[in-house]
Amino acid sequence: MFDEIHKMQSSWVVSDEQLQLELRISVSAVMIPKDNRRIS
């Protein structure tokens, strides 16, 4: 299931530059922990 979703979503293109920026910020906020002490 993951492979199917990944294959489909990896081909998506967002042509609106403002939306691209907002998506990057949103995804980063979810994927990158705010508490960097856990990394060290």
N, C-alpha and C positions, 0 to 999 in steps of 0.2 A: 504494500500500500504506500509506504513512504517513497519508494522509487517512482511510482506512478505520479504521485503529487509533485515530487521534486522535478521530474521531467517536464510536467505541464507548466509549473510555475517558473522554472528557470528560463523559459522562453518568453515570459511576459516582458513588455516594454512600456515604460512610463515616459511619454514624450513631454509632458509638462514639467519644466524645470523646478518650479515652486513645489509641486507635488512630490517630485523626486527628493528634494531636500527634506520635506516634512516626513516622508516615509523613512528616510535614512535616520533622522533624529528619533523617530518613534521606535524603530526597530532597535537602534542602539540603546535606547533607554531600557528596553526589555532584556536585551542580550548581554549587556555589560553591567556587571554588578556595581552599585553605587558605593559599596563598602569595599574599597581596594585592599583593606587589611587582610581579607580572606585569601588573597592571591599570594601574598608574601610568606 
